[in-house]
Amino acid sequence: MNTKNFTPFERRVWLASPLMHGEELQYMKEAYETNWMSTVGQNINEIEKTIAEKIGVKYAVGLSTGTAALHMAMKLAGIKPGDKVFCSDLTFDATVNPVVYEGGVPVFIDTEYDTWNMDPVALEKAFELYPEVRVIVVAHLYGTPGKIDEIKRIAAEHDAIVIEDAAESLGSTYKGIQTGSFGNIGCISFNGNKIITGSAGGMLLTDSYHEMCKVRKWSTQARDDAPWYQHEELGYNYRISNVIAGVVRGQLPHLEEHIAMKTAIYNRYKEGFKGLPVSMNPWDEVNSVPNHWLSCLIIDPDAMCPQARDDHKAVYRPEYGKSCPTELFEVLDRANALGRPIWKPMHAQPIYRMNGFVNRDGWARGLSDAYITGGLVGKDGKPADIGYDIFARGFCLPTDVNMTVEEQEKVIEIIRNCFE
Ligand SMILES: Cc1ncc(COP(=O)(O)O)c(C=O)c1O
């Protein structure tokens, strides 16, 4: 329970804001001065080459957003109206909406506690229930690689392809290999809140020359090779701008530096919360190195004060020695700092409430009962709906690379105070 009033930060402490270095301006200016103010130009060529090399794929196609990249991935996967597609559940809706753009029907796979990503056990169960599924869309939450080997093995056993949403995990590795290269198709984002940004932008990653050509064509209105505008296929205006690509080009040399800053933020929180009934978002410390895009905490179940959420509001009852994400959000906001609840699971979203959801017991249903899942347990005695449990108890901390050490120390103090 919060017992003190803190003087608010003079400037807003953000969750994750851009950090510019100067080179971005130089490349944007170059686009301007050479008049390549378009969706072709040197900046695009350079970032496609650099990212493909960095991630270890043959081709990277620059697109207007990560969502556009995911949409192109769904088209490459050949999703047809009515096709069921297995999707990560604890993620941003941009991971799954592109499935629906193509008429597909997301079936959500529950989350595991080890990395807060898709649970391979639940995925196996899902194939028992829906053996016809041929596409899996998997995200790496907050920059933490999921259980890639298990998911790839299950996909191979069922002849399914994996679309890897690495929007949040650029620069993270699993067994020394970059995320974005594990799926049959990979997608990344340069949204303003990401580890490096173009202010917007995204990329589709593939080893297939044919797929690269398809995406370049579809994303530029699907023009055929003819002197006039000739179209055999449906096209999209999804190509990245050479100006935006200039920003990305200027940011790219700073990726490792940003990762180091995010890692330092994570470690300071971990140290600062010692003795509190919370843990930080976990990762597979043997096999993976996350980029720590967002630092999060999760409150021990018995240190949660009562909290209730409906579709738009949340309330809580303060208790000594306990807290909840709603209190943390409100107290930080009053101090002029921005934290956020964990992504609300997709199966609990009004738009996807009628979709399938599969947990490790194979528990599948069309109607979300998210509001009573707190009380429902699986065969192993743990919450039946792990994604919802993480949403209920978890919280994204300010992880801004522009935040000073002093500001972070104050954030830590404010949070510690909530558990007084
Ligand atoms: C997991 C995830 N997938 C997809 C996206 C979509 O990327 P964009 O905003 O570039 O469309 C985002 C972020 O915005 C994301 O966090």
PDBQT file of the ligand as one rigid body, heavy atoms in Angstrom, charges set to zero:
ROOT
HETATM    1  C1  LIG A 501       4.480  -7.965 -30.620  1.00  0.00    +0.000 C 
HETATM    2  C2  LIG A 501       4.207  -6.902 -31.638  1.00  0.00    +0.000 A 
HETATM    3  N1  LIG A 501       3.823  -7.281 -32.866  1.00  0.00    +0.000 NA
HETATM    4  C3  LIG A 501       3.595  -6.383 -33.836  1.00  0.00    +0.000 A 
HETATM    5  C4  LIG A 501       3.733  -5.044 -33.614  1.00  0.00    +0.000 A 
HETATM    6  C5  LIG A 501       3.382  -4.114 -34.717  1.00  0.00    +0.000 C 
HETATM    7  O1  LIG A 501       4.411  -3.318 -35.141  1.00  0.00    +0.000 OA
HETATM    8  P1  LIG A 501       4.079  -1.881 -35.797  1.00  0.00    +0.000 P 
HETATM    9  O2  LIG A 501       3.671  -0.965 -34.716  1.00  0.00    +0.000 OA
HETATM   10  O3  LIG A 501       5.378  -1.510 -36.432  1.00  0.00    +0.000 OA
HETATM   11  O4  LIG A 501       2.993  -2.089 -36.804  1.00  0.00    +0.000 OA
HETATM   12  C6  LIG A 501       4.144  -4.597 -32.345  1.00  0.00    +0.000 A 
HETATM   13  C7  LIG A 501       4.348  -3.188 -31.973  1.00  0.00    +0.000 C 
HETATM   14  O5  LIG A 501       3.858  -2.220 -32.288  1.00  0.00    +0.000 OA
HETATM   15  C8  LIG A 501       4.369  -5.558 -31.326  1.00  0.00    +0.000 A 
HETATM   16  O6  LIG A 501       4.731  -5.169 -30.098  1.00  0.00    +0.000 OA
ENDROOT
TORSDOF 0
